[in-house]
């Protein structure tokens, strides 16, 4: 299992699989073919179905057009067998001869993969891929889950997680300051500031929940507007973990060291799902994004409150189990409805899962690893219209087209933020 550095990626929204991944792929292809006079890019399946709403074409062109013109072809009804998010890049010379061709897949969280080739990224750093095995190691050695992360990753992981945490904090705080309407045809108003202000008028228990909502909305709205966020595990679910950890640090005065340890445990939980199932909405639906984020946040919160490794595992199991079957059906192909609201609700559910587990000794019937298996199978059983194609579920309630003029307006608003990745 690879490093959690491959899970927590700092970048700009709105989508890790549809924006960050394609832009990364285009950058790699451009660097490999700097003398091309033109490029052709074909987007398949989910990338083509909701790519315009996610600005996939703009992300690719941003990387290719400084070198040569790029033509984008959309094939939403063709799904390549390896993964729903397929891309084919072609480079041509001055005499129109094809000089290179590359088929690659955006498999979630900004990561790329090629069929039959080892995934992009570093080497494996974890020798165990299942939480049950890691729990056994913890019990045998009297260690915590975060200590397993430190042993596998090395002490340098804390500097990395410190950067991740500061990026998450900034996203919360920027989102609380920003007001207005999110880019796109839905004209969705930002709500984080309103929730934050209104929360102050409630008594402590309701105020706590309102603040968690506000923090999750803040990060998710930053993502939807192309702001800098951390994939946790994806852009579409990036608001859950920051909301929970930011709220607990402010309300309970947890030290930064303990927050970073919680982030390490959360990363381990997300990494296990990524290794054994998927975190891509186009492959398994939103259960792989918001559901996994809820599991990560629930486990992190439980650890902060002194939970044993078994209780942490139980909290994570509940966070994922109770999102099984959640579809990915973005309205107009945007990471706005229902994605933003789901982040806020999942953050609250993560705290509930933590509390429920805290009342137990950690013993329960269905393991986290088993839920991961079920999630993977459930995702495969879901019809493709419910896996980030924008053709089923809530997406069918809106038929407003994302026209070229609208997309250009969105692109103008986000272009400078996409350039931050350079």
For each residue, the residues with C-beta under 8 A, 3 or more apart:
1: 124 125 126 128 129 271 272 275
2: 6 119 121 122 123 124 125 126 271 275
3: 6 7 121 122 125 153
4: 7 8 149 153 157 264 267 268 270 271
5: 8 122 153 157 160
6: 2 3 9 109 111 121 122
7: 3 4 109 231 232 233 267 270 271 274
8: 4 5 160 161 164 230 231 232 263 267
9: 6 16 20 109 110 230 231
10: 163 164 167 228 229 230
11: 16 20 110 228 229 231 235 421
12: 19 20 226 227 228 229 414 417 418 420 421
13: 19 222 223 224 225 226 227 229 235 238 335
14: 18 19 54 55 223 224 225 226 235 236 334 335 414
15: 18 19 20 54 56 234 235 236 335
16: 9 11 19 20 21 108 109 110 231 234 235 236
17: 20 21 46 47 85 106 107 108 109 110 234 235 280 281 282 388
18: 14 15 21 22 46 47 50 51 54 55 56 85 106 388
19: 12 13 14 15 16 22 23 54 55 56 59 235 418
20: 9 11 12 15 16 17 23 24 59 110 231 235 421
21: 16 17 18 24 25 85 106 107 108 110 111 112
22: 18 19 25 26 43 47 51 56 59 60 87 106
23: 19 20 26 27 59 60 62 63 418 421
24: 20 21 27 28 110 112
25: 21 22 28 29 60 87 89 102 104 106 112
26: 22 23 29 30 41 59 60 61 62 63 64 70 89
27: 23 24 30 31 63
28: 24 25 31 32 112
29: 25 26 32 33 39 64 89 91 100 102
30: 26 27 33 34 36 39 63 64 66 67
31: 27 28 34
32: 28 29 100 102
33: 29 30 36 39 67 91 99 100
34: 30 31 67
35: 93
36: 30 33 39 67 68 91 92 93 99 100
37: 68 92 93 94
38: 68 69 70 71 91 92
39: 29 30 33 36 64 67 68 69 70 71 89 90 91 92
40: 70 71 73 89 90 92
41: 26 60 64 70 71 72 73 87 88 89 90
42: 72 73 75 87 88
43: 22 47 48 51 56 57 72 73 74 75 86 87
44: 47 48 75 76 78 79 80 84 85 86 87 88
45: 48 49 75 76 78 79 80 84 85 86 282 384 389
46: 17 18 49 50 79 84 85 281 282 384 387 388 389
47: 17 18 22 43 44 50 51 56 84 85 86 87 106 282
48: 43 44 45 51 74 75 76 78
49: 45 46 76 333 388 389 390 391
50: 18 46 47 53 54 330 333 388 389 390
51: 18 22 43 47 48 54 55 56 57 74 333
52: 55 56 57 74 333 402 407
53: 50 184 330 332 333 334 390 402
54: 14 15 18 19 50 51 333 334 335
55: 14 18 19 51 52 58 59 407 410 411 414 418
56: 15 18 19 22 43 47 51 52 59 60
57: 43 51 52 60 61 72
58: 55 61 62 407 411 414 415 418
59: 19 20 22 23 26 55 56 62 63 418
60: 22 23 25 26 41 56 57 63 64 70 72
61: 26 57 58 64 65 70 72
62: 23 26 58 59 65 415 418 419
63: 23 26 27 30 59 60 66
64: 26 29 30 39 41 60 61 67 68 70
65: 61 62 68 69 70
66: 30 63
67: 30 33 34 36 39 64
68: 36 37 38 39 64 65
69: 38 39 65
70: 26 38 39 40 41 60 61 64 65
71: 38 39 40 41
72: 41 42 43 57 60 61
73: 40 41 42 43
74: 43 48 51 52
75: 42 43 44 45 48 78
76: 44 45 48 49 389
77:
78: 44 45 48 75
79: 44 45 46 84 86 384
80: 44 45 83 84 86 103 105
81:
82: 86 105 113 115
83: 80 86 105 106 107 113 280 282 283
84: 44 45 46 47 79 80 280 282 283 384 387 388
85: 17 18 21 44 45 46 47 105 106 107 108 280 282 283
86: 43 44 45 47 79 80 82 83 103 104 105
87: 22 25 41 42 43 44 47 103 104 105 106
88: 41 42 44 101 102 103
89: 25 26 29 39 40 41 100 101 102 103 104
90: 39 40 41 98 100 101 102
91: 29 33 36 38 39 98 99 100 101
92: 36 37 38 39 40 96 97 98 99
93: 35 36 37 96 97 99
94: 37
95:
96: 92 93
97: 92 93
98: 90 91 92 101
99: 33 36 91 92 93
100: 29 32 33 36 89 90 91
101: 88 89 90 91 98
102: 25 29 32 88 89 90
103: 80 86 87 88 89 114 115
104: 25 86 87 89 112 113 114
105: 80 82 83 85 86 87 112 113 114 115
106: 17 18 21 22 25 47 83 85 87 110 111 112 280
107: 17 21 83 85 111 112 113 119 278 280 283
108: 16 17 21 85 111 233 234 274 278 279 280 281 282 283 288 289
109: 6 7 9 16 17 231 233 234 274 279 280
110: 9 11 16 17 20 21 24 106 231 234 235
111: 6 21 106 107 108 119 120 121
112: 21 24 25 28 104 105 106 107 119 120
113: 82 83 104 105 107 117 119 120
114: 103 104 105 117 120
115: 82 103 105
116:
117: 113 114
118:
119: 2 107 111 112 113
120: 111 112 113 114
121: 2 3 6 111
122: 2 3 5 6 125
123: 2
124: 1 2 127
125: 1 2 3 122 152 153
126: 1 2 129 152 271
127: 124 152
128: 1 133 134 137
129: 1 126 133 272 275 276
130: 133 134 272 276 369
131: 134 135 269 272 313 316 367 368 369
132: 135 136 367 368 369
133: 128 129 130 136 137
134: 128 130 131 137 138 145 148 268
135: 131 132 138 139 309 310 313
136: 132 133 139 140
137: 128 133 134 140 141 143 148
138: 134 135 141 142 143 144 145 147 148 309
139: 135 136 142 309
140: 136 137
141: 137 138
142: 138 139
143: 137 138 147 148
144: 138 147 148 261 265 303 309
145: 134 138 148 149 264 265 268 299 303 309 312
146: 149 150 261 262 264 265 268 303
147: 138 143 144 150 151
148: 134 137 138 143 144 145 151 152 268
149: 4 145 146 152 153 157 264 265 267 268
150: 146 147 153 154 155 157 158 264
151: 147 148
152: 125 126 127 148 149
153: 3 4 5 125 149 150 156 157 264
154: 150 157
155: 150 158
156: 153 159 160
157: 4 5 149 150 153 154 160 161 264
158: 150 155 161 162 260
159: 156 162 163
160: 5 8 156 157 163 164
161: 8 157 158 164 165 260 263 264 267
162: 158 159 165 166 256 260
163: 10 159 160 166 167
164: 8 10 160 161 167 168 230 263
165: 161 162 168 169 245 256 259 260 263
166: 162 163 169 170
167: 10 163 164 170 171 228 229 230
168: 164 165 171 172 219 229 230 232 241 242 245 246
169: 165 166 172 173 242 246
170: 166 167 173 174 228
171: 167 168 174 175 218 219 222 223 227 228 229 230 238 242
172: 168 169 175 176 215 218 219 242 243 246
173: 169 170 176 177 218
174: 170 171 177 178 218 222 227
175: 171 172 178 190 192 215 217 218 219 220 221 222 227
176: 172 173 192 193 196 214 215 218
177: 173 174 193
178: 174 175 190 192 193 218 221 222 225
179: 190 193
180: 189 190
181: 187 188 189 190
182: 186 187 188 189 190 221 224 225 336
183: 224 225 226 409 410 413 414
184: 53 187 188 224 332 334 336 402 406 410
185: 332 400 401 402 403 406
186: 182 331 332 334 336 337 398 400
187: 181 182 184
188: 181 182 184 224 336 337 340
189: 180 181 182
190: 175 178 179 180 181 182 193 217 221
191: 194 195 217 221
192: 175 176 178 195 196 214 215 217 218 221
193: 176 177 178 179 190 196 197 214
194: 191 197 198
195: 191 192 198 199 210 213 214 217
196: 176 192 193 199 200 210 211 214 218
197: 193 194 200
198: 194 195 201 202 210
199: 195 196 202 206 207 209 210 211 213 214
200: 196 197 207
201: 198 207
202: 198 199 205 206 207 210
203: 206 207
204: 207 208
205: 202 208 209
206: 199 202 203 209 210
207: 199 200 201 202 203 204 210 211
208: 204 205 211 212 247 251
209: 199 205 206 212 213 348
210: 195 196 198 199 202 206 207 213 214
211: 196 199 207 208 214 215 247 251
212: 208 209 215 216 243 244 247 344 347 348 351
213: 195 199 209 210 216 217 243 344 347 348
214: 176 192 193 195 196 199 210 211 217 218
215: 172 175 176 192 211 212 218 219 239 242 243 246 247 347
216: 212 213 219 220 239 240 242 243 343 344 346 347
217: 175 190 191 192 195 213 214 220 221 239 340 343 344
218: 171 172 173 174 175 176 178 192 196 214 215 221 222 239 243
219: 168 171 172 175 215 216 222 223 229 238 239 242 243 343
220: 175 216 217 223 224 238 239 335 339 340 343 344
221: 175 178 182 190 191 192 217 218 224 225 340
222: 13 171 174 175 178 218 219 225 227 228 229
223: 13 14 171 219 220 226 227 229 235 236 238 239 335
224: 13 14 182 183 184 188 220 221 334 335 336 339 340
225: 13 14 178 182 183 221 222 413 414 417
226: 12 13 14 183 223 413 414 417 418
227: 12 13 171 174 175 222 223 417
228: 10 11 12 167 170 171 222 417 420
229: 10 11 12 13 167 168 171 219 222 223 235 238
230: 8 9 10 164 167 168 171 238 242
231: 7 8 9 11 16 20 109 110 234 235 238
232: 7 8 168 237 238 240 241 242 266 270 293 296
233: 7 108 109 237 270 273 274 279 289 292 293 296
234: 15 16 17 108 109 110 231 237 238 279 280 281 289 293
235: 11 13 14 15 16 17 19 20 110 223 229 231 238 335
236: 14 15 16 223 281 286 289 290 335 339
237: 232 233 234 240 289 290 292 293 339 342 343 346
238: 13 171 219 220 223 229 230 231 232 234 235 241 242 293 343
239: 215 216 217 218 219 220 223 242 243 340 343 344 347
240: 216 232 237 243 244 290 293 294 296 297 343 346 347 350
241: 168 232 238 244 245 263 266 293 296 297 300
242: 168 169 171 172 215 216 219 230 232 238 239 245 246
243: 172 212 213 215 216 218 219 239 240 246 247 297 343 344 347
244: 212 240 241 247 248 297 300 301 347 350 351
245: 165 168 241 242 248 249 259 262 263 297 300 301 304
246: 168 169 172 215 242 243 249 250
247: 208 211 212 215 243 244 250 251
248: 244 245 251 252 254 259 301 304
249: 245 246 252 253 254 256 259
250: 246 247 253
251: 208 211 247 248
252: 248 249 304
253: 249 250
254: 248 249 258 259 262 304
255: 258 259
256: 162 165 249 259 260
257: 260 261
258: 254 255 261 262 304
259: 165 245 248 249 254 255 256 262 263 304
260: 158 161 162 165 256 257 263 264
261: 144 146 257 258 264 265 303
262: 146 245 254 258 259 265 266 300 301 303 304
263: 8 161 164 165 241 245 259 260 266 267 300
264: 4 145 146 149 150 153 157 161 260 261 267 268
265: 144 145 146 149 261 262 268 269 299 300 303 312
266: 232 241 262 263 269 270 296 297 299 300
267: 4 7 8 149 161 263 264 270 271 296
268: 4 134 145 146 148 149 264 265 271 272
269: 131 265 266 272 273 292 295 296 299 316 368
270: 4 7 232 233 266 267 273 274 279 292 293 295 296
271: 1 2 4 7 126 267 268 274 275
272: 1 129 130 131 268 269 275 276 368 369 372
273: 233 269 270 276 277 278 279 288 292 295 320 372 375
274: 7 108 109 233 270 271 277 278 279
275: 1 2 129 271 272
276: 129 130 272 273 369 372 373 376
277: 273 274 284 288 372 373 375 376 379
278: 107 108 273 274 283 284 288 376 379
279: 108 109 233 234 270 273 274 284 288 289 292
280: 17 83 84 85 106 107 108 109 234 283 284 288 289 388
281: 17 46 108 234 236 284 285 286 288 289 328 387 388
282: 17 45 46 47 83 84 85 108 328 387 388 389
283: 83 84 85 107 108 278 280 288 379 387
284: 277 278 279 280 281 287 288 375 376 378 379 380 382 387
285: 281 288 325 326 327 328 378 379 382 386 387 388
286: 236 281 289 290 291 323 326 327 328 329 339 342
287: 284 290 291 292 320 323 324 325 326 375 378 379
288: 108 273 277 278 279 280 281 283 284 285 291 292 375 379
289: 108 233 234 236 237 279 280 281 286 292 293 328
290: 236 237 240 286 287 293 294 323 326 339 342 343 346
291: 286 287 288 294 295 319 320 323 324 326 346 375
292: 233 237 269 270 273 279 287 288 289 295 296 320
293: 232 233 234 237 238 240 241 270 289 290 296 297 343 346
294: 240 290 291 297 298 319 320 322 323 346 347 349 350 353
295: 269 270 273 291 292 298 299 316 317 318 319 320 350 368
296: 232 233 240 241 266 267 269 270 292 293 299 300 316 319
297: 240 241 243 244 245 266 293 294 300 301 319 346 347 350 351
298: 294 295 301 302 315 316 318 319 349 350 351 353 354 357
299: 145 265 266 269 295 296 302 303 312 313 315 316 319
300: 241 244 245 262 263 265 266 296 297 303 304
301: 244 245 248 262 297 298 304 305 315 350 351 354
302: 298 299 305 307 311 312 314 315 316 353 354 357 358
303: 144 145 146 261 262 265 299 300 306 307 312
304: 245 248 252 254 258 259 262 300 301
305: 301 302 354 358
306: 303
307: 302 303 311 312 315 354 357 358 362
308: 311 312 361 362
309: 135 138 139 144 145 312 313 362
310: 135 313 314 361 362 363
311: 302 307 308 314 315 357 358 360 361 362
312: 145 265 299 302 303 307 308 309 315 316 357 362
313: 131 135 299 309 310 316 317 362 367 368
314: 302 310 311 317 318 357 360 362 363 364 368
315: 298 299 301 302 307 311 312 318 319 350 353 354 356 357 358
316: 131 269 295 296 298 299 302 312 313 319 320 353 368
317: 295 313 314 320 321 364 366 367 368 371
318: 295 298 314 315 321 322 353 356 357
319: 291 294 295 296 297 298 299 315 316 322 323 346 349 350 353
320: 273 287 291 292 294 295 316 317 323 324 368 371 372 375
321: 317 318 324 366 371
322: 294 318 319 349 353
323: 286 287 290 291 294 319 320 326 346
324: 287 291 320 321 371 374 375 378
325: 285 287 378 382
326: 285 286 287 290 291 323 342
327: 285 286 382 386 387 392 393
328: 281 282 285 286 289 386 387 388
329: 286 338 385 386 390 392 393 394 395 396
330: 50 53 333 334 335 336 337 338 339 388 390 394 395
331: 186 334 336 337 338 390 394 395 397 398
332: 53 184 185 186 336 337 390 395 398 400 402
333: 49 50 51 52 53 54 330 390 395 402
334: 14 53 54 184 186 224 330 331 337 402
335: 13 14 15 54 220 223 224 235 236 330 339 340
336: 182 184 186 188 224 330 331 332 339 340
337: 186 188 330 331 332 334 340 341 394 398
338: 329 330 331 341 342 394
339: 220 224 236 237 286 290 330 335 336 342 343
340: 188 217 220 221 224 239 335 336 337 343 344
341: 337 338 344 345
342: 237 286 290 326 338 339 345 346
343: 216 217 219 220 237 238 239 240 243 290 293 339 340 346 347
344: 212 213 216 217 220 239 243 340 341 347 348
345: 341 342 348 349
346: 216 237 240 290 291 293 294 297 319 323 342 343 349 350
347: 212 213 215 216 239 240 243 244 294 297 343 344 350 351
348: 209 212 213 344 345 351 352
349: 294 298 319 322 345 346 352 353
350: 240 244 294 295 297 298 301 315 319 346 347 353 354
351: 212 244 297 298 301 347 348 354 355
352: 348 349 355 356
353: 294 298 302 315 316 318 319 322 349 350 356 357
354: 298 301 302 305 307 315 350 351 357 358
355: 351 352 358 359
356: 315 318 352 353 359 360
357: 298 302 307 311 312 314 315 318 353 354 360 362
358: 302 305 307 311 315 354 355
359: 355 356
360: 311 314 356 357 363 364
361: 308 310 311
362: 307 308 309 310 311 312 313 314 357
363: 310 314 360
364: 314 317 360 367
365:
366: 317 321 370 371
367: 131 132 313 317 364 370 371
368: 131 132 269 272 295 313 314 316 317 320 371 372
369: 130 131 132 272 276 372 373
370: 366 367 373 374
371: 317 320 321 324 366 367 368 374 375
372: 272 273 276 277 320 368 369 375 376
373: 276 277 369 370 376 377
374: 324 370 371 377 378
375: 273 277 284 287 288 291 320 324 371 372 378 379
376: 276 277 278 284 372 373 379 380
377: 373 374 380 381
378: 284 285 287 324 325 374 375 381 382
379: 277 278 283 284 285 287 288 375 376 382 387
380: 284 376 377
381: 377 378
382: 284 285 325 327 378 379 386 387
383: 386 387 392
384: 45 46 79 84 387 389 391
385: 329 389 391 392 393
386: 285 327 328 329 382 383 389 392 393
387: 46 84 281 282 283 284 285 327 328 379 382 383 384
388: 17 18 46 49 50 84 280 281 282 285 328 330
389: 45 46 49 50 76 282 384 385 386 392 395
390: 49 50 53 329 330 331 332 333 395
391: 49 384 385 395 396
392: 327 329 383 385 386 389 395 396
393: 327 329 385 386 396
394: 329 330 331 337 338 397 398
395: 329 330 331 332 333 389 390 391 392 398
396: 329 391 392 393 399
397: 331 394
398: 186 331 332 337 394 395
399: 396
400: 185 186 332
401: 185 406
402: 52 53 184 185 332 333 334 406 407
403: 185 406 407
404: 407 408
405: 408 409
406: 184 185 401 402 403 409 410
407: 52 55 58 402 403 404 410 411
408: 404 405 411 412
409: 183 405 406 412 413
410: 55 183 184 406 407 413 414
411: 55 58 407 408 414 415
412: 408 409 415
413: 183 225 226 409 410
414: 12 14 55 58 183 225 226 410 411 417 418
415: 58 62 411 412 418 419
416: 419 420
417: 12 225 226 227 228 414 420
418: 12 19 23 55 58 59 62 226 414 415 421
419: 62 415 416 422
420: 12 228 416 417
421: 11 12 20 23 418
422: 419
